[in-house]
Amino acid sequence: MSVENAAPAQLDLAVRDTGWHFMWIESACTRFGWGLSDEAAITRAITRALAKTLARFNAAELGMVRVSRYFGLRIAKVTVHTRQIQSSASLGLLDGLPVGQPA
């Protein structure tokens, strides 16, 4: 699922209203992408950045997008910040527990 045009604070409030937790992880991934249009370059860069984020986390926030032109091509640079949305208030409590085992 994708959330567009929502400020992080608004998303955090919506998640917390449901009883879940929106966690800000300090890791980020910056990647480049190229294309014949701004949209193609940005899409390629976002796809590459999301592929490199840690598989352990289930959400990401697009932090920065810059597009430059070089010899008719568009080069996009994007930064994606890793996030986690879950019912537990702690990341550490879930590490290594089999599914169904109480914390």
Backbone as a ProteinNet text record, in pm:
[ID]
protein_1_A
[PRIMARY]
MSVENAAPAQLDLAVRDTGWHFMWIESACTRFGWGLSDEAAITRAITRALAKTLARFNAAELGMVRVSRYFGLRIAKVTVHTRQIQSSASLGLLDGLPVGQPA
[TERTIARY]
84.1	0	88.4	43.3	118.3	34.8	100.8	34.9	103.7	26.4	82.6	30.6	113.8	77.8	31.5	91.5	61.3	190.5	181.5	297.9	325.4	451.6	484	408.6	390	318.1	172.1	109.9	-28.6	-39.2	53.3	54	77.3	169.1	196.9	70.5	-2.6	-127	-230.9	-245.6	-342.3	-307.6	-179.3	-134.4	-157.1	-121.4	-138.3	-285.6	-373.4	-517.1	-571.8	-506.7	-548.3	-483.8	-396.5	-330.2	-196.2	-149	-20.8	85.8	208.2	321.2	395.3	430.3	505.9	645.4	744.3	879.8	971.6	1052.9	1148.5	1283	1328.8	1456.3	1558.9	1679.9	1779.4	1844.8	1822.5	1890.1	1823	1902.1	1853.2	1932.5	1873.2	1938.3	1923.9	2034.1	2033.1	2074.7	1996.9	2026.6	1997.2	2060.2	2040.8	1961	1889.1	1818.2	1820.6	1810.2	1813.1	1690.9	1657.2	1545.4	1537.4	1446.7	1427.9	1337.9	1264.9	1180.3	1210.5	1168.1	1187.7	1120.1	995.9	918.8	987.8	1040.1	1107.9	1233.3	1309.8	1432	1400	1298	1259.8	1208.6	1124.5	1071	1183.5	1279	1390.9	1475.6	1500.6	1580.4	1507.7	1376.9	1300.1	1298.9	1279.4	1279.8	1412.5	1522.4	1654.9	1677.4	1630.5	1648.3	1565.8	1442	1357.9	1413.4	1474.7	1534.4	1652.1	1716.7	1833	1799.1	1673.6	1638.3	1632.8	1649.9	1652.7	1518.6	1522.4	1400.9	1325.6	1391.3	1330.4	1220.5	1227	1132.3	1025.9	905.8	792.7	744.7	815.9	772.6	894.6	873.5	980.6	919.7	998.8	956.3	1050.6	994.2	1074.7	1120.3	1250.3	1303.5	1348.2	1411.3	1467.2	1463.2	1430.6	1432.4	1497.4	1599.4	1664.6	1681.6	1650.1	1665	1756.8	1853.8	1947	1939.2	1985.9	1990.3	2134.7	2161.1	2293.2	2275.8	2312.9	2311.2	2176.6	2066.8	1933.9	1873	1950.1	1897.5	1864	1771.4	1740.7	1804.1	1875.1	1937.2	1870.3	1806.1	1738.2	1819.4	1826	1888.8	1779.7	1753.1	1650.4	1708.3	1651.8	1686.4	1558.3	1563.5	1451	1492	1406.8	1432	1349.3	1412.3	1346.1	1255	1136.2	1037.6	978.7	908.5	843	706.7	602.7	468.9	432.2	400.8	370.5	286.7	231.5	146	226.6	346.4	430.5	503.8	529.3	597.1	748.2	802.2	947.2	990.5	1096.1	1151.7	1219.6	1290	1368.4	1287	1163.5	1081.4	1043.5	1041.5	998.1	1112.4	1234.4	1348.3	1361.4	1365.2	1394	1278	1160.4	1046.9	975.4	947.6	868.7	727	660.5	524	436.4	353.9	262	316.9	445.8	503.2	479	423.5	399.5	529.1	526.2	645.9	675.8
-117.4	0	123.5	226.8	351	465.9	554.2	674.3	792.5	874.9	990	1118.9	1220.9	1355.7	1360.6	1277	1280.6	1314.7	1411	1446.4	1331.3	1306.8	1198.6	1210.5	1331.6	1350.1	1306.8	1334.1	1292.4	1140.6	1076.5	931.2	869.6	926.2	877.8	883.9	995.2	1008.6	904.6	883.8	786.8	645.5	610.7	477.7	461.4	561.4	553.8	549.2	613.4	607.3	465.5	382	241.8	152	209.1	130.5	72.7	107.4	57.8	165	133.6	224.5	247.7	373.7	415.4	451	370.5	388.6	446.7	542	608.3	539.5	471.7	402.2	496.4	497.6	594.8	560.8	442.3	406.6	473.3	501.9	561.5	502.7	507.8	455.1	557.9	594.6	688.3	613.3	629.5	563	658	628.4	704	620.4	688	622.3	713.7	657.2	737.8	705.9	798.7	778.7	892.4	879.3	984.2	1095.3	1068.3	1169.8	1174.7	1284	1295.3	1178.5	1148.7	1042.3	906.4	874.5	745.4	736.5	843.5	844	831.4	904.7	898.9	760.2	702.4	568.5	466.1	473.3	379.1	397.1	519.5	545.5	498.1	523.8	478	325.9	261	114.4	59.1	117.5	71.7	96.4	210.9	242.6	148.7	122.2	31.8	-110.4	-151.7	-285.3	-298.5	-188	-191.4	-165.9	-126.8	-106.1	-241.3	-241.4	-365.4	-437.9	-568.1	-647.5	-658.6	-630.5	-642.3	-538.4	-425.5	-317	-314.1	-268.4	-280.6	-148.9	-39.9	88.8	173.9	270.6	362	497.9	601.3	738.6	799.1	857.1	923.8	1057.1	1071.7	1190	1299.7	1263.9	1365.1	1314.8	1405	1374.1	1491.1	1461	1562.8	1505.2	1586.5	1541.6	1638.5	1582.1	1660.6	1612.8	1696.6	1661.4	1647.3	1538.5	1516.1	1458.1	1532.1	1486.5	1425.8	1489.9	1443	1341.7	1287.4	1193.4	1266.8	1211.6	1262.6	1167.3	1222.7	1144.9	1188	1092.3	1121.8	1065.4	1141.9	1097.1	1102.2	987.2	982.2	924.3	967.3	910.5	857.6	732	665	633.7	673	647.7	528	435.1	314.1	344.8	284.2	300.9	164.2	157.1	33.9	67.5	-3.5	8.9	-127	-132.3	-259.9	-237.8	-347.4	-338.4	-328.4	-386.1	-380.5	-246.7	-198.5	-70.3	-81.7	-202.9	-221	-310.9	-272	-356.6	-479.5	-462.4	-569.7	-686.1	-664.4	-772.2	-874.7	-835.9	-925.6	-1003.5	-963.3	-1030.1	-1172.8	-1267.7	-1405	-1483.5	-1424.8	-1498.3	-1569.6	-1699.4	-1769.9	-1713.4	-1726.8	-1678.8	-1753.8	-1681.3	-1743.3	-1753.5	-1731.8	-1739.4	-1606.6	-1608.1	-1482	-1413.4	-1279.9	-1202	-1203.9
0	0	0	-61.2	-70	-14.7	57.7	109.3	43.8	-25	-93.7	-33.7	-37.3	7.5	153.1	237.1	380.4	453.5	541.7	622.4	719.5	750.7	844.6	977.4	1026.5	1153.1	1139.7	1024.8	1002.1	996.4	926.6	917.3	1054.7	1131.9	1266.6	1351.9	1345.7	1422.4	1380.1	1250.1	1200.4	1246.2	1241.2	1283.8	1434	1513	1659.2	1699.2	1622.6	1651.5	1640	1559.8	1546.2	1651.1	1736.6	1840.2	1797.5	1679.7	1631	1652.5	1615.2	1636.8	1505.9	1482	1364	1412.3	1375.2	1426.7	1320.5	1363.2	1275.5	1292.8	1189.3	1191.1	1127.4	1182.2	1136.2	1003.4	952	827.5	706.9	606.8	482.5	366.1	249.8	129.9	18.1	-43.3	-155.7	-281.5	-387.9	-514.4	-630.8	-743.3	-866.8	-965.4	-1054.1	-1162.6	-1283.2	-1401.3	-1522.4	-1607.5	-1695.7	-1786.6	-1886.2	-1979.7	-2079.9	-2028.1	-1918.2	-1855.5	-1706	-1642.6	-1497.2	-1425.8	-1465.9	-1400.4	-1411.7	-1529	-1548.2	-1462.1	-1456.3	-1375.6	-1227.1	-1181.2	-1040	-1004.3	-1089.1	-1063.3	-1053.7	-1145.2	-1143.2	-1016.5	-975.7	-855.3	-729.1	-720.3	-604.5	-597.6	-710.5	-714.1	-665.5	-709.4	-666.7	-517.7	-467	-324.8	-237.3	-276.4	-198.1	-197.3	-307	-313.4	-217.1	-183.6	-94.5	52.4	82.8	223	292	419.3	494.4	484.7	459.9	446	578.4	688.8	821.2	843.9	777.3	801.3	692.2	727.8	636.4	575.9	599.2	544	510.4	423.6	386.5	355	378.1	350	246.9	143.8	42.3	99	117.8	183.6	89.5	-21.6	-109.9	-253.6	-345.4	-489.1	-560.7	-641.1	-725.3	-864.4	-964.2	-1102.8	-1175.9	-1246.4	-1327.1	-1471.6	-1564.3	-1706.9	-1751.9	-1824.4	-1882.4	-2021.8	-2121.7	-2260.1	-2300	-2262.4	-2299.8	-2204.2	-2113.7	-2014.6	-1885.5	-1810.9	-1677.1	-1575.9	-1480.2	-1372.8	-1242.1	-1174.5	-1048.1	-932.8	-826.6	-702	-595.9	-530.7	-427.5	-298.9	-187.4	-57.6	5.1	48.9	112.6	256.6	352.6	494.5	539.6	611.4	658.1	776.5	775.7	882.7	917.6	1030.7	1072.2	1130.9	1088.4	1145.5	1201.3	1331.6	1395.7	1520.6	1573.6	1692	1820.8	1824.6	1943.5	1950.3	2072.1	2089.9	2081.7	2072.6	2071.7	1957.3	1887.6	1782.1	1841	1952.4	2011.2	2061.9	2103.9	2157.3	2050.8	1926.5	1821.2	1757.5	1779.4	1717.1	1767.3	1677.4	1712.4	1771	1788.4	1842.5	1728.7	1747.1	1645.3	1642.7	1531	1518.2	1617.6	1692	1786.8	1928.4	1950.9	2084.7	2155	2278.1	2348.8	2386.2	2387.4	2417.5	2562
[MASK]
+++++++++++++++++++++++++++++++++++++++++++++++++++++++++++++++++++++++++++++++++++++++++++++++++++++++

